[in-house]
């Protein structure tokens, strides 16, 4: 177990599953109020030696902050409630994503887009979110648009994948999916770098704190996918 | 082929006009779903934003329904009741099991056993 005081595994209790009856119970210890820092992971990732997929959560501090804003200022939130909402959030994201993904597949597309997400929301009973989300999306896009001009930018990552590695190395790029070109470049020393190339006629790359530009490269015909 | 999805990292939009959740983490969770290939920027943003709205909704709803029990404190118990009371939260039913003290549970078990024994005797008698 994860050091949790409660268990849903009836076999560990030596009790046959059918005794649990209609409701699903979790055993709670006497002092179970979250003081003991069970699974105390501010980071929101499971075990230390790498994460299991089912343990991926959003950071508890962010979640707690949003919860706090939703209740009256005098209200408090129990620690196990915060942890629980962390899990609910991951469940929610997966829930929406799988619905959106299904629609995507049905339409024979490979990339989940905004429409798929909005459609999933309204199918799953969150249709009241759709209009506000559209407004937010509009604001988001406007915030990203800058002055007109031709801008080319490239961001380079040192390796594949691990998005959680090395927060000091963050490249920020703006694009819409229609303007993305994936490419692998072989650099002078023979190493491959993964590259995202953007061309756009009316977007400007915003300079925000915490980013570094590694390269600015004009896309050329030599840019081939590898 | 270069990983077009892996390339490039998004900044966390700490700006309150944007989202207050780390986009990269949201993406990680989304990608852990089976059969998900690529996710477009808009979809990521919408999901992150929707998640914020969801947290607010769940917290506010549970708190409102709960106040009166543990006054002014949102507890796990309040959250665990939400799937019963609101259809939208039904999907959370499995991950929000209600908690029960062990001694209460064993009491329940005993009572159930007694009922079963009682039934057994009746069946024997009916000839």
Contacts between the chains, C-beta under 8 A, distances in Angstrom:
chain1	res1	chain2	res2	distance
A	6	B	99	6.6
A	8	B	97	6.1
A	15	B	109	7.3
A	19	B	109	5.8
A	19	B	112	6.5
A	21	B	108	7.9
A	21	B	112	7.2
A	23	B	98	6.6
A	24	B	93	7.9
A	24	B	94	7.3
A	24	B	97	4.5
A	24	B	98	7.3
A	25	B	97	6.1
A	25	B	98	6.0
A	25	B	99	7.3
A	25	B	100	4.7
A	25	B	105	6.4
A	26	B	97	4.4
A	26	B	98	7.1
A	26	B	99	5.1
A	26	B	100	7.3
A	27	B	99	7.4
A	27	B	100	6.6
A	27	B	101	7.6
A	27	B	102	5.2
A	27	B	105	6.4
A	28	B	99	4.0
A	28	B	100	6.5
A	28	B	101	5.8
A	28	B	102	7.6
A	29	B	102	7.7
A	30	B	101	7.2
A	32	B	99	7.3
A	44	B	25	7.0
A	53	B	32	4.4
A	56	B	25	7.3
A	56	B	28	5.6
A	56	B	29	5.1
A	56	B	32	6.0
A	57	B	29	7.9
A	58	B	21	5.6
A	58	B	22	6.9
A	58	B	25	5.5
A	58	B	26	7.1
A	58	B	29	7.6
A	58	B	51	7.4
A	59	B	22	6.7
A	59	B	25	7.2
A	62	B	20	6.0
A	62	B	21	5.3
A	62	B	22	7.0
A	63	B	55	6.1
A	65	B	20	6.8
A	66	B	20	6.8
A	66	B	21	7.9
A	66	B	52	5.6
A	66	B	55	4.4
A	66	B	56	6.0
A	66	B	59	7.4
A	67	B	55	6.0
A	67	B	56	7.6
A	67	B	59	4.1
A	67	B	74	7.2
A	69	B	56	6.9
A	70	B	55	7.1
A	70	B	56	4.0
A	70	B	57	7.6
A	70	B	59	4.2
A	70	B	60	4.4
A	70	B	63	7.5
A	71	B	59	5.9
A	71	B	60	6.4
A	71	B	63	4.6
A	71	B	74	6.1
A	72	B	63	7.9
A	72	B	72	7.8
A	74	B	72	5.9
A	75	B	63	6.2
A	75	B	72	5.2
A	75	B	73	7.0
A	75	B	74	6.3
A	76	B	72	6.1
A	76	B	73	4.5
A	76	B	74	7.1
A	77	B	59	7.6
A	77	B	73	7.1
A	77	B	74	4.6
A	78	B	73	6.1
A	78	B	74	6.5
A	78	B	75	4.6
A	78	B	76	6.2
A	80	B	75	7.5
A	80	B	76	4.5
A	81	B	74	5.2
A	81	B	75	5.6
A	81	B	76	5.0
A	81	B	78	7.2
A	81	B	79	5.8
A	84	B	76	5.4
A	84	B	79	5.4
A	84	B	80	7.9
A	84	B	96	6.8
A	85	B	55	6.2
A	85	B	58	6.4
A	85	B	59	6.8
A	85	B	79	6.8
A	87	B	95	5.6
A	88	B	58	6.4
A	88	B	79	7.5
A	88	B	92	5.4
A	88	B	95	6.7
A	88	B	96	7.2
A	89	B	51	5.8
A	89	B	54	7.1
A	89	B	55	6.2
A	90	B	29	5.4
A	91	B	91	6.8
A	91	B	92	6.2
A	91	B	95	5.6
A	92	B	51	6.3
A	92	B	54	5.2
A	92	B	91	7.8
A	92	B	92	8.0
A	93	B	26	6.4
A	93	B	29	4.7
A	93	B	30	6.0
A	93	B	47	6.2
A	93	B	51	6.0
A	94	B	29	6.6
A	94	B	30	7.7
A	94	B	32	7.1
A	94	B	33	5.4
A	95	B	91	5.4
A	96	B	47	6.3
A	96	B	50	6.8
A	97	B	29	7.7
A	97	B	30	4.5
A	97	B	33	4.6
A	97	B	36	6.3
A	97	B	47	7.1
A	98	B	33	5.0
A	98	B	34	7.5
A	100	B	43	7.1
A	101	B	33	6.2
A	101	B	35	5.7
A	101	B	36	5.1
A	105	B	35	6.7
A	110	B	37	4.5
A	110	B	38	5.8
A	111	B	37	6.6
A	111	B	38	4.1
A	111	B	39	6.8
A	111	B	40	5.2
A	112	B	30	7.9
A	112	B	36	6.8
A	112	B	37	7.9
A	112	B	38	7.0
A	112	B	39	4.9
A	112	B	40	6.4
A	112	B	43	4.9
A	113	B	40	4.5
A	113	B	42	6.2
A	113	B	43	5.4
A	114	B	40	6.7
A	114	B	42	3.4
A	114	B	43	5.2
A	114	B	45	7.8
A	114	B	46	5.3
A	116	B	43	6.5
A	117	B	42	7.8
A	117	B	43	4.8
A	117	B	46	4.6
A	117	B	47	5.8
A	117	B	50	7.3
A	118	B	46	6.7
A	121	B	50	6.3
A	124	B	91	7.5
A	125	B	87	6.5
A	125	B	88	4.5
A	126	B	50	7.0
A	126	B	54	7.4
A	126	B	88	6.9
A	129	B	50	5.5
A	129	B	53	5.4
A	129	B	54	7.9
A	132	B	53	7.1
A	133	B	46	5.4
A	133	B	49	5.9
A	133	B	50	6.0
A	133	B	53	7.7
A	136	B	45	7.8
A	136	B	46	7.7
A	136	B	49	5.1
A	137	B	42	6.2
A	137	B	45	6.6
A	137	B	46	6.1
A	137	B	49	7.9
A	139	B	17	6.6
A	140	B	18	6.6
A	140	B	45	5.5
A	143	B	17	6.7
A	143	B	18	7.3
A	155	B	7	6.8
A	155	B	8	4.5
A	155	B	9	7.7
A	156	B	7	7.8
A	157	B	6	6.8
A	157	B	7	5.7
A	157	B	8	6.9
A	157	B	9	7.1
A	160	B	3	5.2
A	160	B	6	5.3
A	161	B	3	6.6
A	161	B	6	4.6
A	163	B	6	7.4
A	163	B	9	6.3
A	163	B	24	4.4
A	163	B	27	6.9
A	163	B	28	6.4
A	164	B	24	7.0
A	164	B	25	7.9
A	164	B	28	7.5
A	170	B	9	5.2
A	170	B	11	6.3
A	171	B	8	6.1
A	171	B	9	5.9
A	172	B	9	7.4
A	172	B	10	7.0
A	172	B	11	4.7
A	173	B	8	5.0
A	175	B	41	7.0
A	176	B	41	6.8
A	176	B	42	7.9
A	177	B	40	4.4
A	177	B	41	6.3
A	177	B	42	7.8
A	180	B	4	6.6
A	182	B	1	7.1
A	182	B	2	5.0
A	182	B	3	7.4
A	182	B	4	3.1
A	182	B	7	6.5
A	183	B	2	5.9
A	184	B	1	7.4
A	184	B	2	3.9
A	192	B	2	7.9
A	194	B	2	4.4
A	194	B	3	5.8
A	194	B	6	6.5
A	194	B	7	4.5
A	195	B	2	6.5
A	195	B	7	6.2
A	196	B	4	6.8
A	196	B	7	4.1
A	196	B	8	4.4
A	208	B	11	6.1
A	210	B	11	6.4
A	211	B	11	6.4
A	225	B	1	5.5
A	225	B	2	6.5
A	226	B	1	7.0
A	226	B	2	6.6
